[in-house]
C-alpha cells in the first residue's frame, strides 16, 4: 500500500515542484538568502510534496506584477521588506567578489525544480528593469526537470565589469534573479512555475575592505602552518617516502576499480524507467487522459456510443470536438517528453541528491499530518489553485473507483495469501489445499523477488559504506 501511495504522491504532488536560493557566498563573509524564503525553520525541508515543503518557494508566474515571485505562504514578495528582513537576519548584505563571479546555493525541492537556470540583474534593486547575465556553472537538470531531489546544489553567475549597483540602504545593492523557465526554453517547469527567485547583493567598498583584511590574517596563519608542515616533511627519509607513494598509488588504482564496479551496480540497482516501462506508461497515460478531456467536450468514453469519434452526448462542455483532439495530443506529447527526461541520467542530482528512502519517509510523515488535519496554506497567487473534488471525480468517471477497488483487492489478496499458508500447512493433499498451494506459490515467488531486491539493495549499501570507509 505504501508503494501505491508513493506513486500517487509523485504523480499528483510533484506537479508543483520548486527551487529557491538558499545561500549566497559574499566576498565580505556575509551569507545571503533568497527574498521571500523563510530562515528560521518555519517551513520544513527534506520532503518533496507541496504541503509543507514548497510553501516559501518563489513562483515566477507573473514577473510583471511580482518581479521576484510569490509564495504559497505569504503571497506576493515585497522586495523592500524582504531585503530588509534578510539584511537584518544575516547581519548585512553579501558583496560581489572582485572577479564578478558570484556563487549561490540552490535548493531544488523535486522533479520540476531542475536546471538550467537563466540569470538577470536589476541594478537599482526595485525589480523594474532586468538585464540578462551569464551563468558559468549550472545546477543539475534538463528542461527544468530533476531526478533524485531534494538536492542542495549551486549556481555561479558572472556580474559584468561595467555593472553599477545603486539600490538598497547602502546605495550599492543590486538584485539577481534566477529562473528555470521562461519563453523559448522548453522548460517543463513553466507548467507549475517557473521557480528560482531573487537575491540582494552589494558592491559596497567598505564591506569589501573589511573582508580583505580578515582574509589576509587567515592566509598568513594558514601559510605559516603549511611552511612548518613542509619543513617537517623535508626531514623524512626519501626512500621511505617513495615506497609509501608507490603503495598509495596502488591503493588509488584499486579504489578506482572498485568505484567503477560500484557505479555499474548503482545504475542497475536504481532501475530508472526502462524503455519498455516508458512505452507502457505512454500507452496507459495516453489512453487515460482521453476520459476527462472527452468529458469536457461532452463525450462519455464509457457509453455505448463512445468518445469523440461519435456524436457528443451533450453540447454543454467547454471544449469543442477539435479542441479535445488537439488538447489530448498536446498532453500526450508533454507526458512523453516528461517520461523521456525522467529516464535520462543527464537530469540526476547525483552527489547533491537525497537518499530516496529518506525522502519517502519524510513525505509519508507530511502526508499523515495532512490527513490528521493540518491546514493547507495557499496565499492565492503562487500559481496553485484548489481543485473542485466533485468536478474532478466526475471527469475521471470510473478511474477513481477502479483505483480504490484495486487497492482494496490488493489488501484482500494479501490477507488471503496469509490465510492460505496456514490452511495448506494443516491440510496437505486435498483439492482445496492444492488450490491454495498454487496461490501461495505465486505469492511466494513475488515475495521472494521483493526479498531478493531488498537484499541486493542492502548489499549494495553495505558495499558503498565499505568503499567509502576504505577511501577515507
C-alpha positions in Angstrom: 0.0 0.0 0.0 2.8 2.4 0.8 4.3 1.9 -2.7 0.9 2.7 -4.2 0.8 5.9 -2.1 4.3 6.8 -3.1 3.4 6.5 -6.8 0.2 8.6 -6.4 2.1 11.2 -4.4 4.6 11.6 -7.1 2.1 11.8 -9.8 -0.1 14.4 -8.0 2.2 16.4 -5.8 5.3 16.8 -7.9 3.4 18.9 -10.4 4.3 21.7 -8.0 7.9 21.3 -7.5 10.3 24.1 -6.6 13.8 25.6 -6.4 15.0 28.6 -4.5 18.1 30.5 -3.4 19.2 29.2 0.0 22.6 30.8 0.3 25.0 33.4 -1.2 28.7 33.4 -0.8 29.5 37.0 -0.2 33.1 38.3 -0.6 32.7 40.0 2.8 31.9 36.8 4.6 28.2 37.6 4.8 25.8 34.9 3.7 22.6 35.7 1.9 19.2 34.2 1.2 16.6 34.4 -1.5 13.9 37.0 -1.0 10.7 35.6 0.5 12.4 32.4 1.7 12.0 31.6 5.4 15.1 31.5 7.5 14.1 30.1 11.0 12.7 26.7 10.2 9.1 27.9 9.6 9.0 25.7 6.5 10.1 22.1 6.7 12.8 20.7 4.4 13.7 17.3 3.2 10.4 16.3 1.5 9.1 16.9 -2.0 5.3 17.4 -1.6 3.5 20.8 -1.9 2.4 20.9 1.8 4.5 21.8 3.6 7.8 21.6 1.7 7.1 24.1 -1.0 5.4 26.9 0.9 8.1 29.5 0.7 9.4 28.9 -2.8 9.1 31.9 -5.1 6.9 31.1 -8.1 7.6 33.3 -11.1 4.2 33.1 -12.8 3.7 36.9 -13.2 7.0 38.7 -13.2 5.3 42.0 -14.3 3.2 42.2 -11.1 5.6 40.2 -8.9 9.1 40.6 -10.3 10.6 38.4 -7.5 7.7 36.0 -7.5 5.1 35.0 -5.0 4.8 32.1 -2.4 2.1 29.9 -1.1 3.0 31.0 2.4 2.8 34.8 2.0 1.7 35.7 -1.5 3.5 38.5 -3.4 7.1 39.0 -2.3 7.6 42.6 -1.2 11.1 43.4 -2.4 11.9 46.2 0.0 10.6 44.4 3.1 12.2 41.1 2.1 15.6 42.8 1.6 15.4 44.5 5.0 14.4 41.2 6.7 17.3 39.3 5.1 19.8 42.0 5.8 18.8 42.1 9.5 18.9 38.4 9.9 22.2 37.9 8.1 24.0 40.9 9.6 24.4 42.7 6.3 24.3 42.2 2.5 26.7 39.8 0.8 29.1 41.5 -1.5 30.1 40.6 -5.1 33.6 39.2 -5.4 36.1 41.4 -7.3 36.2 38.9 -10.2 32.5 39.2 -10.6 31.8 35.5 -10.2 29.0 35.1 -7.6 28.1 31.6 -6.3 24.7 31.0 -4.8 23.2 27.9 -3.2 20.1 26.5 -4.9 17.8 24.1 -3.1 15.9 22.0 -5.6 12.8 20.6 -3.9 11.9 18.0 -6.6 11.2 17.0 -10.1 10.5 20.3 -11.9 12.9 22.4 -9.8 15.7 21.3 -12.2 18.1 23.4 -14.3 19.2 25.0 -16.4 18.5 28.5 -14.9 18.8 31.8 -16.6 20.1 34.8 -14.6 19.2 38.5 -14.7 20.4 41.6 -12.8 18.4 44.7 -11.6 20.9 47.4 -10.7 18.6 49.7 -8.6 17.1 46.9 -6.5 13.5 47.8 -7.4 12.8 44.8 -9.7 11.5 47.1 -12.5 14.2 46.5 -15.2 16.3 43.5 -15.8 19.4 42.6 -17.8 20.4 39.0 -18.7 23.8 37.9 -17.3 25.8 34.8 -17.9 25.6 31.6 -15.9 29.0 29.9 -15.7 28.0 26.9 -13.6 24.5 25.3 -13.6 22.6 23.2 -11.0 21.7 19.7 -12.3 18.6 19.2 -14.5 17.4 19.3 -18.1 14.4 21.2 -19.4 13.6 22.2 -15.8 13.4 18.5 -14.7 15.4 16.9 -11.9 15.7 13.3 -10.7 16.7 12.4 -7.1 15.6 15.5 -5.3 15.5 17.2 -2.9 19.0 18.4 -3.8 21.4 21.1 -2.4 23.2 22.4 -5.4 24.8 25.6 -6.5 24.9 28.1 -9.4 27.6 30.6 -10.4 26.8 33.8 -12.3 29.0 36.4 -13.8 28.4 40.1 -13.0 29.5 42.3 -15.9 32.5 44.6 -15.2 30.5 47.7 -16.0 27.7 47.0 -13.6 26.9 49.8 -11.1 24.6 48.8 -8.3 22.6 51.8 -6.9 19.8 50.3 -4.7 19.4 49.3 -1.1 20.2 51.0 2.2 23.9 51.3 1.2 23.1 52.7 -2.3 25.2 50.0 -3.8 22.9 47.0 -3.9 21.6 45.0 -7.0 19.1 42.2 -7.3 20.0 38.9 -9.0 17.0 36.8 -10.3 17.2 33.1 -11.2 14.5 31.4 -13.4 14.3 27.8 -14.6 11.7 28.5 -17.2 10.5 31.3 -19.5 9.8 31.8 -23.2 11.6 29.5 -25.7 13.3 27.5 -23.0 11.3 24.3 -23.5 11.2 24.0 -19.7 8.6 21.8 -18.2 8.8 23.9 -15.1 6.8 26.5 -16.9 3.7 24.4 -16.1 3.7 24.9 -12.3 6.5 27.5 -12.2 9.0 28.7 -13.2 11.0 28.8 -10.0 14.0 30.5 -8.6 13.6 34.0 -7.2 15.7 37.0 -6.3 18.7 37.7 -4.1 20.2 41.0 -3.0 24.0 41.6 -3.4 26.1 44.6 -2.8 29.1 46.4 -4.3 29.8 48.2 -1.0 33.6 49.0 -0.8 33.5 49.4 2.9 32.4 45.8 3.3 34.9 44.6 0.8 37.8 46.3 2.6 36.8 44.7 5.9 36.6 41.4 4.3 40.0 41.7 2.6 41.7 42.4 6.0 40.2 39.3 7.5 41.3 37.1 4.6 44.9 38.4 4.9 45.1 37.4 8.5 43.7 33.9 7.8 46.0 33.4 4.9 49.0 34.4 6.9 48.2 31.9 9.7 47.5 29.2 7.2 50.7 29.9 5.3 52.8 29.5 8.5 51.1 26.2 9.2 51.9 24.9 5.7 55.5 26.1 5.9 56.1 24.2 9.2 54.5 21.1 7.7 56.7 21.3 4.6 59.8 21.7 6.8 58.9 18.6 8.8 58.2 16.7 5.6 61.6 17.6 4.2 63.3 15.7 7.1 61.6 12.4 6.2 63.6 9.7 4.6 63.2 10.0 0.8 63.3 6.2 0.3 60.5 5.6 2.8 58.5 8.4 1.2 59.0 6.9 -2.3 57.8 3.4 -1.2 54.8 4.9 0.6 54.0 6.9 -2.5 54.1 3.8 -4.7 51.8 2.0 -2.2 49.4 4.8 -2.2 49.4 4.8 -6.0 48.4 1.1 -6.0 45.7 1.8 -3.4 44.2 4.6 -5.6 44.2 2.3 -8.6 42.3 -0.3 -6.6 39.8 2.3 -5.3 39.2 3.5 -8.8 38.4 -0.1 -10.0 36.1 -0.5 -7.0 34.4 2.7 -7.8 33.8 1.7 -11.4 32.2 -1.6 -10.3 30.0 0.2 -7.8 28.9 2.7 -10.4 27.7 -0.1 -12.6 26.0 -1.8 -9.6 24.3 1.5 -8.7 23.0 2.0 -12.2 21.5 -1.5 -12.2 20.1 -1.1 -8.7 18.4 2.2 -9.4 16.4 0.8 -12.3 15.2 4.1 -13.6 12.5 4.0 -16.2 13.3 1.3 -18.8 12.4 1.7 -22.5 9.6 -0.9 -22.1 8.2 0.8 -19.0 8.2 4.2 -20.7 6.3 2.7 -23.6 3.8 1.2 -21.3 3.4 4.4 -19.3 2.9 6.4 -22.5 0.2 4.0 -23.7 -1.6 3.9 -20.3 -1.5 7.6 -19.7 -2.3 8.5 -23.3 -5.4 6.4 -23.1 -6.4 7.5 -19.6 -6.3 11.3 -20.4 -8.9 10.7 -23.2 -11.6 10.2 -20.5 -11.5 13.5 -18.6 -10.7 15.5 -21.8 -13.6 13.9 -23.8 -16.0 14.6 -20.9 -15.1 18.3 -21.2 -16.1 18.1 -24.8 -19.4 16.4 -24.0 -18.4 12.8 -24.8 -18.5 9.8 -22.5 -15.9 7.2 -23.4 -17.7 4.5 -21.3 -21.0 4.9 -23.1 -22.2 2.6 -26.0 -21.7 5.5 -28.4 -18.1 6.0 -27.4 -15.9 9.1 -27.4 -15.2 11.9 -29.8 -15.3 9.7 -32.9 -19.1 9.8 -32.4 -21.7 12.5 -31.8 -21.4 14.2 -28.4 -23.8 13.1 -25.8 -24.1 16.7 -24.7 -23.0 20.0 -26.1 -22.6 22.0 -22.9 -18.9 21.1 -22.4 -16.3 23.9 -22.5 -14.3 22.2 -25.4 -15.3 21.6 -29.0 -14.5 18.2 -30.5 -11.5 19.6 -32.3 -10.3 21.3 -29.1 -10.5 17.9 -27.3 -8.5 16.2 -30.1 -5.8 18.9 -30.1 -5.6 19.0 -26.3 -5.2 15.3 -26.0 -2.4 15.2 -28.5 -0.6 18.0 -26.8 -1.0 16.4 -23.3 0.2 13.0 -24.7 3.4 14.6 -26.2 4.0 16.5 -22.9 3.8 13.3 -20.9 6.1 11.5 -23.4 8.7 14.3 -23.0 8.4 14.2 -19.2 8.9 10.4 -19.2 11.9 10.6 -21.5 13.5 13.2 -19.4 12.9 11.3 -16.2 14.6 8.3 -17.7 17.7 10.2 -18.6 20.9 10.1 -16.5 21.5 13.7 -17.5 19.0 15.0 -15.0 20.2 13.1 -12.0 21.1 15.2 -8.9 24.0 12.9 -8.2 26.0 13.8 -5.1 23.7 16.7 -4.4 20.6 14.5 -4.1 19.0 12.9 -1.1 18.5 9.1 -0.5 15.1 8.1 -1.8 14.3 6.2 1.4 14.7 9.4 3.5 12.5 11.3 1.0 9.8 8.7 1.1 9.7 8.6 4.9 9.5 12.4 5.2 6.8 12.7 2.6 4.8 9.9 4.3 5.0 11.8 7.6 3.9 15.0 6.0 1.0 13.2 4.3 0.0 11.7 7.6 0.0 15.2 9.2 -2.3 16.5 6.3 -4.7 13.6 6.9 -4.7 14.3 10.6 -6.0 17.8 9.9 -3.1 20.1 9.1 -4.5 23.1 7.2 -3.1 23.6 3.7 -1.6 27.0 3.1 -2.1 28.9 -0.1 -2.0 32.7 -0.2 -3.6 32.6 -3.6 -1.3 34.0 -6.2 1.6 31.4 -6.5 0.1 29.6 -9.5 -1.6 26.9 -7.4 -5.4 26.6 -7.2 -7.6 24.4 -5.1 -9.4 22.0 -7.4 -13.1 21.1 -7.0 -13.1 17.5 -5.9 -16.6 16.8 -7.2 -15.8 18.1 -10.6 -12.6 16.1 -10.8 -14.3 12.9 -9.7 -17.0 13.4 -12.3 -14.5 14.0 -15.1 -12.5 10.9 -14.1 -15.6 8.7 -14.1 -14.7 5.1 -13.2 -11.0 5.7 -13.0 -11.1 6.8 -9.4 -13.5 4.0 -8.4 -11.3 1.4 -10.2 -8.2 2.6 -8.3 -10.0 2.3 -5.0 -11.2 -1.2 -5.9 -7.6 -2.2 -6.9 -6.3 -1.0 -3.5 -9.0 -3.0 -1.7 -8.4 -6.1 -3.8 -4.6 -5.9 -3.1 -5.4 -5.9 0.7 -7.8 -8.8 0.4 -5.4 -10.8 -1.7 -2.6 -10.3 0.8 -4.8 -11.4 3.7 -6.0 -14.4 1.7 -2.4 -15.4 1.0 -1.6 -15.4 4.7 -4.7 -17.4 5.4 -3.9 -19.9 2.7 -0.5 -20.6 4.1 -2.0 -21.7 7.4 -4.7 -23.8 5.7 -2.3 -25.5 3.5 0.0 -26.4 6.3 -2.9 -28.1 8.1 -4.4 -29.9 5.1 -1.9 -31.1 2.5 -3.2 -33.2 -0.4 -6.8 -32.2 -0.8 -8.2 -30.1 -3.7 -8.5 -27.0 -1.6 -5.0 -27.4 -0.4 -3.7 -27.7 -3.9 -5.6 -24.6 -5.0 -4.2 -22.7 -2.0 -0.8 -24.1 -2.7 -0.8 -22.8 -6.2 -1.9 -19.4 -5.0 0.8 -19.5 -2.3 3.4 -20.4 -4.8 2.6 -17.3 -6.9 2.7 -15.1 -3.8 5.9 -16.8 -2.6 7.6 -16.0 -5.9 6.6 -12.4 -5.7 7.6 -12.1 -2.1 10.9 -13.9 -2.9 11.6 -11.4 -5.7 10.9 -8.5 -3.4 13.1 -10.0 -0.7 15.9 -10.6 -3.2 15.6 -7.0 -4.4 15.7 -5.7 -0.8 18.7 -8.0 -0.1 20.6 -6.7 -3.2 19.9 -3.1 -2.2 21.1 -3.8 1.3 24.3 -5.5 0.0 24.9 -2.5 -2.3 24.5 0.0 0.5 27.0 -2.1 2.6 29.4 -2.2 -0.3 29.2 1.5 -0.7 29.7 2.1 3.0 32.8 -0.2 3.0 34.2 1.5 -0.1 33.7 5.0 1.5 35.4 3.7 4.6 38.4 2.3 2.6 38.6 5.5 0.6 38.7 7.6 3.7 
